[in-house]
Amino acid sequence: MKFHLLFIFALSFAALAMDALPEEVYWKSKLPNIPLPKALRELLLPEYTGIKSRFADSKDILVSKQANFHYISRYSEASLADIYNETTIYFLYNNFHPNKRMKLSFTKFLKGSKFLPRKIADSVPFSSNKSQEILDYFSIEPKSKEAEIIKQTIEECEAPNITGEDKYCATSFESLVDFVTAKLGSKVRTFSNEIEEENKKQEYTISKGIKMIGDKQIVCHKQRYKYAVFYCHATNATKAYRVPIVGDDGSKAKAIVVCHFDTLAWNPNHFAFHVLNVKPGGPPICHFLLKSDTIVWVST
């Protein structure tokens, strides 16, 4: 009887394992005590059916380029100001307190680009010296907007680290998990924005209850690409916070704010310095993570 029950249990477990996606099984093997976050679950393919993706418009391209601290913008300060005056991206740590009002717009998941199976992702070129091969692989015109986005993403991934930064571009679900667990171990927590009203630009007020969630974290930003690619980086002297905010329309959110306490190695042309009228190595600079598919991993 005991053997019979064990046999039934084994069959049931095997059936559950067959229903689970390979990425979910891999997650459990690496992070058995942590639920798979929605931001990643949304990007898993039930089966490989090809590569489909939705690309950003020109404004999204521009904002994405300014997200990385080493980047030198090729655009004019006037065009950048038009974009950054629309929302509050950066602010000084001294202004980080309840009742502070900021104009924000939180964006929804991009559901077009999913993770490829690891073997397929590893076989697809991802290098600037193979740009033409990549464009041919996806049948993309060299002078198209898609080609510009692909080039930009790869350039950002290949750019040298700034001092105190550890970065990696994960081109598969498994490589993302591997990078995080190699740096933080298996005892981690994940955080993303929890937003009631997305894709709506409005004034928000910071409420009481600001909570620091970690001073050792990795932030992973989903990139614009033909399949899911995450730009992950950890920076010294950085703290992450979970911040309750309320919109003028009454909608509530728990947003993630990252504050950088050492900006000496940042590019002097970083737009935050222009907006805040400060210089590298000056007062700490904070910013909201406005995209819902950005994930913060915190060591516990």
C-alpha positions as CSV (number, residue, x, y, z in Angstrom):
1,M,0.0,0.0,0.0
2,K,2.8,2.4,0.9
3,F,4.6,1.7,-2.4
4,H,1.3,2.2,-4.3
5,L,0.8,5.7,-2.7
6,L,4.3,6.7,-3.4
7,F,3.8,5.6,-7.0
8,I,0.7,7.7,-7.4
9,F,2.4,10.7,-5.8
10,A,5.3,10.3,-8.2
11,L,3.0,10.2,-11.2
12,S,1.1,13.3,-9.9
13,F,4.4,15.2,-9.4
14,A,5.5,14.3,-12.9
15,A,2.2,15.5,-14.4
16,L,2.6,18.8,-12.6
17,A,6.1,19.1,-13.8
18,M,5.0,18.5,-17.4
19,D,2.4,21.3,-17.1
20,A,5.0,23.7,-15.8
21,L,7.0,25.7,-18.3
22,P,10.8,25.0,-18.4
23,E,11.4,28.5,-17.1
24,E,9.2,27.9,-14.1
25,V,11.0,24.7,-13.3
26,Y,14.3,26.5,-13.6
27,W,13.1,29.3,-11.3
28,K,12.0,26.8,-8.7
29,S,15.4,25.1,-8.9
30,K,17.2,28.4,-8.3
31,L,14.8,30.3,-6.1
32,P,12.5,27.7,-4.5
33,N,11.1,30.0,-1.8
34,I,10.2,33.0,-4.0
35,P,7.1,33.3,-6.2
36,L,7.8,34.1,-9.8
37,P,6.9,37.8,-10.2
38,K,4.1,38.8,-12.6
39,A,6.6,41.0,-14.6
40,L,8.5,37.9,-15.6
41,R,5.6,35.5,-15.8
42,E,4.0,37.8,-18.4
43,L,7.0,37.2,-20.7
44,L,7.0,33.4,-20.8
45,L,5.9,31.7,-24.0
46,P,3.7,28.6,-23.6
47,E,5.5,27.3,-26.6
48,Y,7.9,28.8,-29.2
49,T,5.8,30.2,-32.0
50,G,8.2,32.7,-33.5
51,I,9.4,36.2,-32.6
52,K,7.0,39.1,-32.5
53,S,7.6,42.4,-31.0
54,R,6.3,45.9,-30.6
55,F,8.8,48.8,-30.8
56,A,8.8,52.2,-29.1
57,D,8.1,55.5,-30.7
58,S,10.7,58.1,-30.9
59,K,10.0,59.6,-27.5
60,D,10.4,56.2,-25.8
61,I,13.7,55.7,-27.6
62,L,15.0,59.0,-26.3
63,V,13.9,58.3,-22.7
64,S,15.4,54.8,-22.9
65,K,18.7,56.2,-24.0
66,Q,18.8,58.5,-21.0
67,A,18.1,55.7,-18.5
68,N,21.8,54.6,-18.5
69,F,24.1,56.8,-16.6
70,H,27.1,56.5,-18.9
71,Y,25.1,57.5,-22.0
72,I,25.9,60.7,-23.9
73,S,22.8,61.9,-25.7
74,R,23.0,62.7,-29.4
75,Y,19.9,64.8,-29.1
76,S,19.7,68.5,-28.4
77,E,19.0,69.8,-24.9
78,A,15.9,71.5,-26.1
79,S,14.3,68.2,-27.4
80,L,15.2,66.5,-24.1
81,A,13.7,69.3,-22.1
82,D,10.4,68.9,-24.0
83,I,10.3,65.3,-22.8
84,Y,11.5,65.6,-19.3
85,N,9.3,68.6,-18.6
86,E,6.3,66.3,-19.1
87,T,7.1,64.2,-16.1
88,T,9.3,64.2,-13.0
89,I,12.0,61.7,-13.6
90,Y,14.8,62.9,-11.3
91,F,14.7,64.8,-8.0
92,L,17.1,65.5,-5.1
93,Y,17.1,63.2,-2.1
94,N,16.4,66.3,0.1
95,N,13.0,66.6,-1.6
96,F,12.1,63.0,-1.0
97,H,9.4,63.2,1.7
98,P,5.6,62.9,2.2
99,N,3.5,65.6,0.6
100,K,6.0,66.1,-2.2
101,R,4.0,66.4,-5.5
102,M,5.4,65.1,-8.8
103,K,4.0,64.7,-12.3
104,L,4.4,61.0,-13.2
105,S,3.2,58.6,-15.9
106,F,3.6,54.9,-15.2
107,T,3.6,52.7,-18.3
108,K,2.1,49.3,-18.8
109,F,3.9,46.1,-19.7
110,L,5.0,45.7,-23.3
111,K,3.4,42.3,-24.1
112,G,4.8,41.9,-27.6
113,S,8.3,40.7,-26.8
114,K,8.7,37.4,-24.9
115,F,11.6,35.4,-23.7
116,L,13.0,33.0,-26.2
117,P,13.9,29.5,-25.1
118,R,17.5,29.6,-23.8
119,K,19.0,27.5,-26.6
120,I,17.4,29.6,-29.3
121,A,18.4,32.9,-27.6
122,D,22.0,31.7,-27.2
123,S,22.1,30.9,-30.9
124,V,20.8,34.3,-32.1
125,P,23.6,36.9,-32.6
126,F,23.7,39.7,-30.0
127,S,26.7,41.9,-30.8
128,S,27.4,45.2,-32.6
129,N,29.9,43.5,-34.9
130,K,27.2,41.3,-36.1
131,S,24.6,44.0,-36.6
132,Q,23.9,43.1,-40.3
133,E,23.5,39.5,-39.5
134,I,21.0,40.4,-36.8
135,L,19.0,42.6,-39.2
136,D,19.0,39.8,-41.8
137,Y,17.9,37.3,-39.1
138,F,14.8,39.4,-38.3
139,S,14.3,40.7,-41.9
140,I,14.7,44.3,-40.7
141,E,15.5,47.2,-43.1
142,P,18.9,48.7,-42.1
143,K,17.5,52.3,-42.1
144,S,14.3,51.6,-40.3
145,K,13.3,52.6,-36.7
146,E,13.5,48.9,-35.7
147,A,17.1,48.8,-36.8
148,E,17.9,51.9,-34.8
149,I,16.3,50.4,-31.7
150,I,18.2,47.2,-32.0
151,K,21.5,49.0,-32.5
152,Q,20.8,51.3,-29.5
153,T,20.0,48.3,-27.2
154,I,23.1,46.4,-28.1
155,E,25.3,49.5,-27.8
156,E,23.9,50.1,-24.3
157,C,24.7,46.5,-23.4
158,E,28.2,46.7,-24.7
159,A,29.1,50.1,-23.2
160,P,31.8,49.9,-20.5
161,N,30.7,49.9,-16.9
162,I,30.9,53.1,-15.0
163,T,33.0,53.0,-11.7
164,G,31.1,51.1,-9.1
165,E,28.6,49.5,-11.5
166,D,28.1,45.8,-12.3
167,K,25.9,45.2,-15.3
168,Y,24.7,42.5,-17.6
169,C,22.3,42.1,-20.4
170,A,20.2,38.9,-20.1
171,T,18.9,37.6,-23.3
172,S,17.0,34.7,-21.8
173,F,15.0,34.0,-18.6
174,E,17.6,31.5,-17.3
175,S,20.5,33.9,-17.9
176,L,18.6,36.6,-15.9
177,V,18.1,34.3,-13.0
178,D,21.7,33.1,-13.2
179,F,23.1,36.7,-13.0
180,V,20.9,37.7,-10.0
181,T,21.6,34.5,-8.0
182,A,25.3,34.8,-8.7
183,K,25.4,38.3,-7.3
184,L,22.8,38.1,-4.6
185,G,22.4,34.4,-3.8
186,S,19.0,32.6,-3.5
187,K,17.7,34.7,-0.6
188,V,16.2,37.6,-2.5
189,R,12.9,39.5,-2.8
190,T,11.6,41.1,-6.0
191,F,9.8,44.4,-6.3
192,S,7.9,46.2,-9.1
193,N,5.5,49.1,-9.2
194,E,1.9,48.3,-8.2
195,I,-0.1,50.9,-10.1
196,E,-3.9,51.3,-10.2
197,E,-3.9,53.8,-13.1
198,E,-1.3,53.2,-15.8
199,N,-0.5,55.1,-18.9
200,K,-2.0,58.3,-17.5
201,K,0.1,61.4,-16.8
202,Q,-1.0,63.2,-13.7
203,E,0.2,64.8,-10.5
204,Y,1.0,62.4,-7.6
205,T,1.5,63.1,-4.0
206,I,3.9,61.1,-1.8
207,S,2.1,59.7,1.2
208,K,3.5,58.6,4.6
209,G,5.0,55.2,4.8
210,I,8.1,55.4,2.7
211,K,10.1,52.2,3.2
212,M,13.6,51.4,2.3
213,I,13.6,47.9,0.8
214,G,17.3,47.5,0.4
215,D,20.8,49.0,0.0
216,K,22.1,46.0,-2.0
217,Q,20.0,45.5,-5.1
218,I,20.0,44.8,-8.8
219,V,17.6,46.7,-11.1
220,C,16.6,45.0,-14.3
221,H,15.1,47.1,-17.1
222,K,13.3,45.4,-20.0
223,Q,14.8,46.7,-23.2
224,R,13.2,47.4,-26.6
225,Y,14.1,44.4,-28.7
226,K,12.6,41.7,-30.9
227,Y,12.5,39.3,-27.9
228,A,12.8,39.9,-24.1
229,V,16.2,41.3,-23.1
230,F,16.8,42.8,-19.7
231,Y,19.5,45.3,-18.8
232,C,20.5,44.5,-15.2
233,H,22.8,46.6,-13.1
234,A,23.9,47.1,-9.6
235,T,25.5,50.3,-8.5
236,N,27.4,51.1,-5.3
237,A,26.0,53.6,-2.8
238,T,22.4,53.1,-4.0
239,K,19.2,52.5,-2.0
240,A,15.8,51.4,-3.2
241,Y,12.5,52.5,-1.6
242,R,8.9,51.5,-1.8
243,V,6.8,54.7,-1.9
244,P,3.0,55.1,-1.5
245,I,1.6,57.8,-3.7
246,V,-1.8,59.1,-4.6
247,G,-2.8,60.6,-7.9
248,D,-5.0,63.6,-8.3
249,D,-7.7,61.3,-9.6
250,G,-7.6,59.4,-6.3
251,S,-5.8,56.3,-7.7
252,K,-3.2,54.8,-5.4
253,A,0.1,53.2,-6.2
254,K,3.2,51.7,-4.5
255,A,6.0,52.9,-6.6
256,I,9.7,52.1,-6.6
257,V,12.3,54.9,-6.1
258,V,16.0,54.4,-6.4
259,C,18.4,57.0,-4.8
260,H,22.1,57.3,-5.8
261,F,24.3,58.7,-3.1
262,D,27.5,58.8,-5.2
263,T,27.2,60.4,-8.7
264,L,30.9,61.2,-9.1
265,A,31.4,58.6,-11.9
266,W,28.2,59.6,-13.8
267,N,28.6,61.2,-17.2
268,P,28.7,65.0,-16.8
269,N,26.2,65.2,-19.7
270,H,23.7,63.1,-17.9
271,F,20.3,64.9,-18.2
272,A,19.7,64.7,-14.4
273,F,22.4,67.2,-13.8
274,H,20.8,69.6,-16.3
275,V,17.3,69.2,-14.8
276,L,18.5,69.5,-11.1
277,N,21.3,72.0,-11.8
278,V,23.9,70.0,-9.9
279,K,27.2,68.4,-10.8
280,P,28.7,64.9,-10.6
281,G,29.6,64.1,-7.0
282,G,27.0,66.6,-5.7
283,P,23.9,65.9,-3.6
284,P,22.2,62.4,-3.9
285,I,19.8,62.0,-6.8
286,C,16.7,59.9,-6.8
287,H,14.3,58.8,-9.5
288,F,11.1,56.8,-9.9
289,L,11.1,53.6,-11.9
290,L,8.2,54.4,-14.3
291,K,7.9,51.1,-16.2
292,S,5.9,48.3,-14.7
293,D,8.2,45.7,-16.3
294,T,11.3,47.0,-14.3
295,I,12.2,44.6,-11.6
296,V,14.2,45.3,-8.4
297,W,16.0,42.4,-6.8
298,V,16.9,42.9,-3.1
299,S,19.2,40.7,-1.0
300,T,17.6,39.5,2.2
